[in-house]
Amino acid sequence: MWAQCLGVLLLVAGLASAAPPEEGQDVLQGPVTVNINEANAETLAAALEGIGLTRAQAIVDYRTQFGRFYSAEELSAVRGIGINTINRNLARIRIDEHL
């Protein structure tokens, strides 16, 4: 009896979580990405894990001084941003090919 109740409960919970979103709701498809060569500090801070507004502004300042980034790994040249932070955000970092 207990197993049957648990099975029904799990089935109902699964159906409820699989329900389509209501009209007007946003549906996220994978991680949010950000172009580190174009985004402002607020956008970078919102999109990148472990990057607050101060570090995001440092990215913008570095980009202004030295030019565009050609790889995500180049972010390690920005003071306070290490390889672990970069690795955590690789799926979020986008570098568009156009200049």
C-alpha positions in Angstrom: 0.0 0.0 0.0 2.7 2.4 1.0 4.7 1.7 -2.2 1.6 2.3 -4.4 0.9 5.7 -2.7 4.5 6.6 -3.2 4.4 5.6 -6.8 1.2 7.7 -7.4 2.8 10.6 -5.6 5.9 10.5 -7.7 3.9 10.2 -10.9 1.8 13.2 -10.0 4.8 15.2 -9.1 6.5 14.3 -12.4 3.5 15.3 -14.4 3.2 18.6 -12.5 6.9 19.4 -13.2 6.6 18.5 -16.8 3.7 20.9 -17.4 4.3 23.4 -20.2 4.9 27.0 -19.1 2.0 29.3 -18.9 1.6 31.9 -21.6 4.0 34.8 -21.0 6.5 32.8 -19.0 10.1 32.8 -20.2 11.6 29.4 -21.0 15.3 29.1 -20.4 17.3 27.0 -22.9 20.7 26.3 -21.5 23.0 28.8 -19.8 22.8 32.5 -20.5 25.8 33.7 -22.5 27.5 37.0 -22.6 29.9 38.5 -25.2 32.8 39.7 -23.1 33.9 42.1 -25.8 30.7 44.1 -25.9 28.9 43.7 -22.6 28.8 46.5 -20.0 29.8 45.8 -16.3 26.2 45.3 -15.2 25.6 42.6 -17.8 28.9 40.8 -17.1 28.2 40.8 -13.3 24.7 39.4 -13.9 25.7 36.7 -16.3 29.0 35.4 -14.9 29.2 33.3 -11.7 31.6 34.7 -9.1 32.0 38.0 -10.9 30.6 41.0 -9.1 30.2 44.5 -10.3 33.8 45.5 -9.3 35.4 42.6 -11.2 33.1 43.2 -14.1 34.1 46.8 -14.3 37.8 45.6 -14.2 37.0 43.5 -17.3 35.5 46.5 -19.1 38.5 48.7 -18.1 41.0 46.1 -19.2 39.1 45.7 -22.6 39.1 49.5 -23.0 42.9 49.8 -22.3 44.2 46.7 -24.2 41.5 45.9 -26.8 39.2 42.9 -27.4 39.6 39.4 -25.9 40.4 36.6 -28.3 39.8 33.8 -25.8 38.1 33.3 -22.5 41.5 32.4 -20.9 42.7 36.0 -21.6 40.4 37.1 -18.7 43.1 35.7 -16.4 45.1 38.9 -17.2 42.4 40.9 -15.4 43.4 41.4 -11.8 41.2 39.3 -9.5 40.0 36.8 -12.1 41.6 33.4 -11.9 41.5 30.3 -14.0 38.9 28.6 -11.7 36.5 31.5 -12.2 37.0 31.3 -16.0 36.5 27.5 -16.0 33.3 27.9 -14.1 32.0 30.3 -16.7 33.2 28.8 -20.0 29.7 27.9 -21.0 28.5 31.5 -20.3 31.4 33.3 -22.0 31.0 34.2 -25.7 33.5 35.9 -27.9 32.0 36.9 -31.2 34.3 36.7 -34.2 33.5 40.1 -35.7 35.6 43.1 -34.8 
